[in-house]
Amino acid sequence: MTQSKKLPRVICIGAGPAGLTAAYRLSAEGADVTVLERDPELIGGISRTETYKGFRFDVGGHRFFSRSKEIENLWEEILGDQLLTRQRKSRIFYHHKLFDYPLRPLNALAGLGIFESVRCMLSYFKAKVFPNRDPQTFEDWVTNQFGHRLFSIFFESYTEKVWGLKCKEISADWAAQRIKGLSLGTAVWQALAPSGLRKKGGSPKSLIESFRYPRLGPGQMWEAAAEKVEQRGGKVIMGMSVDSLSRDIETGEWTVSAVDPEGARHDFVADDVISSAAISELVECIEPKPPEAIMTAGRMLRYRDFVTVAIIVKDVDCFDDNWIYIHDPEVKVGRIQNFKSWSPHLVPDPDLNCLGLEYFCFKGDGLWDSKDEDLIRLADEELIQLGLVTPGHVIDGTVIRQPRAYPVYDENYEERVALFRSWLDKNRPGLHLVGRNGMHKYNNQDHAMMTALLAAENIIAGEQLWDIWRVNEDAEYHEIGEDRTLAFSERQVPRQVPDQPDP
Ligand SMILES: Cc1cc2nc3c(=O)[nH]c(=O)nc-3n(C[C@H](O)[C@H](O)[C@H](O)COP(=O)(O)OP(=O)(O)OC[C@H]3O[C@@H](n4cnc5c(N)ncnc54)[C@H](O)[C@@H]3O)c2cc1C
């Protein structure tokens, strides 16, 4: 007689895309799964939907796009016809003009005008005649491809706003990956050559033309996923901030302890724990405490933080892009989302719109610590300064702060993550790291979900079927094929130059 396999009890820390995907998969198998989420109300982590006076918006504008059919199917399965297909439109804003993105040379040169175009062309020819033979930095690399003038117009300001690093401090390999195959010469060739010959010039990395987006914002996906987990017998408990994790060496059983908003403590017991909490935070929860070197490795991981100022405006003459990149260095805003273009259902009044002004910052710097009313005033002033909104058309606004929006890839991060991982593998089996900050990887939703699916499958199988750390490897795009750990993509986060040259 065959005995049915005992399914594990699993705790997932975090109700973001990763935690919920793991719970979704595990609950489908009938496992006893509980998701503990710190936020008292909002599901979805960074991919949640915020609401203000009936206006919905998200932290950044979340495209649902994956090269993995499995992930695309999962989104369909969870949300069905609530998932819209949207055409992508995003342009670069510079000196009161909008430029196509990706850059098209004729469009760029026409927008810049004769005088500036001539300067750009001279600067380009200079870079071709006297290239930097050993480009070390982002600035060196882009200047070699486009000339310094175009670099300073179309690359410098935005890159520095996003990463908080000078382009001289960012290593060249990142530019080589992001902008691969594109130089002004090949771009002009692509624009002018007869279509049959175009491929010979080499094509730049393609940008997706369309993507999926839930009708009511990304949180709708994760609310639906949580509902399905609960229908299958799983639990999703909000307002539970996990602050302690311990494992019984004899039984292998985990006790996960969390505090609710009233300060009451709750203990949960599990065979496995899946964590999407930031490593820097998780390391503080482990009991008994790991050795000092491991604690330091976790604590030293850094993040770039993010502020969205959602501004409600009269919907007059607004750009119709999903978002625009702001390349003007005189303003602090890095990108502006037009939420109505993501989904008209995000806006309750057809005469109004909601714009999301995005400020990249570090927690504790001036921007992060500014009062909400000052940030709203700044956003209003910058919209007018850029000429994107007529004075008097801003009606209201609100501010959302997102700590740890981007894991920072500094010189030491890989070593620190590797140290923490190898200590966990040896000393705390059954604690699985998934997701974005959970693995300190610049994972988008699809990658975060894939890591969670694979972790869930390892738990169900009771063995290490998949190497989760190979998802979204720093490698060329791989078609998903047989090996789901080789699922796609290039590295999207810059590395700092190890020995920075003097400015
Ligand atoms: C500006 C911006 C734009 C983006 N745009 C896109 C996009 O267009 N497309 C895309 O696919 N991806 C996008 N992403 C990435 C996407 O948001 C992430 O990939 C995704 O949210 C990662 O999911 P996660 O579950 O790993 O982590 P998170 O979303 O960070 O969720 C982790 C959850 O764990 C909870 N948590 C943490 N610690 C604890 C604890 N101790 N106890 C209990 N709960 C805890 C948190 O509250 C959170 O809810 C964007 C990200 C940013 C910042």
The ligand as a Gaussian input file, in Angstrom:
#p B3LYP/6-31G(d) Opt

LIG

0 1
 C       10.026000      51.961000      -9.098000
 C        9.853000      50.507000      -9.404000
 C        9.278000      50.119000     -10.602000
 C        9.131000      48.756000     -10.906000
 N        8.560000      48.409000     -12.096000
 C        8.399000      47.109000     -12.392000
 C        7.786000      46.734000     -13.613000
 O        7.436000      47.571000     -14.437000
 N        7.610000      45.399000     -13.850000
 C        8.011000      44.454000     -12.945000
 O        7.788000      43.260000     -13.196000
 N        8.609000      44.775000     -11.793000
 C        8.808000      46.079000     -11.492000
 N        9.400000      46.425000     -10.312000
 C        9.922000      45.359000      -9.446000
 C        8.841000      44.727000      -8.558000
 O        8.251000      45.713000      -7.739000
 C        9.511000      43.660000      -7.708000
 O       10.147000      42.737000      -8.542000
 C        8.558000      42.862000      -6.855000
 O        7.707000      43.664000      -6.094000
 C        9.393000      41.959000      -5.943000
 O        8.559000      41.122000      -5.218000
 P        8.991000      40.523000      -3.813000
 O        7.838000      39.764000      -3.333000
 O       10.294000      39.875000      -3.942000
 O        9.283000      41.785000      -2.878000
 P        8.387000      42.967000      -2.356000
 O        7.483000      43.452000      -3.407000
 O        9.363000      43.913000      -1.754000
 O        7.504000      42.306000      -1.214000
 C        8.051000      41.917000       0.016000
 C        6.940000      41.964000       1.053000
 O        7.467000      41.468000       2.273000
 C        6.999000      42.256000       3.338000
 N        7.952000      42.132000       4.439000
 C        9.255000      42.497000       4.446000
 N        9.807000      42.215000       5.638000
 C        8.847000      41.645000       6.391000
 C        8.824000      41.130000       7.716000
 N        9.896000      41.154000       8.506000
 N        7.655000      40.624000       8.179000
 C        6.555000      40.583000       7.389000
 N        6.527000      41.067000       6.136000
 C        7.664000      41.584000       5.635000
 C        6.939000      43.653000       2.756000
 O        6.049000      44.476000       3.498000
 C        6.442000      43.371000       1.350000
 O        5.048000      43.392000       1.284000
 C        9.569000      47.777000      -9.987000
 C       10.140000      48.172000      -8.771000
 C       10.301000      49.508000      -8.489000
 C       10.936000      49.922000      -7.190000

